[in-house]
């Protein structure tokens, strides 16, 4: 099986080294008889979805340059929250690429627990979306009570082409922050556009 390794450390100052992750992942892949064809290493926060190697990995996955992504643990892959992390896993699945966590054996899309894990993550993600919606509504109500007007995108922000692009990127699994960088809008603006289009949140 053609395998890509993804490793991540949080800082660029040399205090953290991804080599320990890489050694264990290489050894594990060898014991499974998997061929390592790519190694992607980021030195960046896992709370950002626009990491250079992370995005390169997904580009290669979309071209089916490998069959499986192996990472040390889920929080090495992403720390963007359950919803975003689930989107990343589903995006890999959509490309026909499997995934496996070295330290979390249940996170194995080639194993028998795949559907159960995805079901649990999806349920948690749904609850997070509900809480986000509740917080957004509460914020709008508080702003209204204080005499401020807000909650709807400005006319120029609600341009149909912009909304369509945001929807497309979101459906492809991009994070709010990554979309904001792509369309050159604030994360809050993108979030309002996403929340205003229910199909994106499905």
C-alpha positions, 0 to 999 in steps of 0.5 A: 500500500502506497503510504504518506506520512504526516508529522507536525510539531508546533514551533519553528524554534528548534525546541521540538523535533518531528524526527521521533514521530517520523522514526516510529511511523516509518518503523510501523509502516515497514512492519505493515509492508507499506511503501512510504512514497511521501513524507510531509512535515509541518512546524506550525500550530495544528489550529491552522488549516492552511499549513503548507505541507498539510495542504500539499498532502491534500493536493497529492491525495486528490491526485491519488498519489498514495493510498493511505495517510499515516499520522502519529496521533489525531492532534498531530493531524489537526487541532482545529476542533472536532468539526474541522478535523472530521471534515479533513478525515471525510475529505481524505475518504472522499478522495479514496484515501485511507487514514491511520493513527499510530497511537490511536488504533481505533482511528483506522479507516481500513479497519472494522471500527471505521463506521463506528468512529466516523459516527461518533465523530459526526455526532460530536461535530453536530453538537459543536455546530449546534453550540456554535449556532446557539452562541452566534444567535446569543451574540446577535441578540446581545448586540441588538439589545445594545443597539448594534446592528450586525449578523448579516454580511454586508452587501459586498460580502454577500456577492453571489460569486463569493458565496459560491466560492465559500460554499465550494471550498467549505464542501471540499473540507477547507477550514474557516481560516483557510477559506478566509485567506483564500477569499481575502475576507475575515474569518468572521465574515466567512463564518457568517456566510457559511452560517447563512447557507445551510447546505454548507453545514450539513 
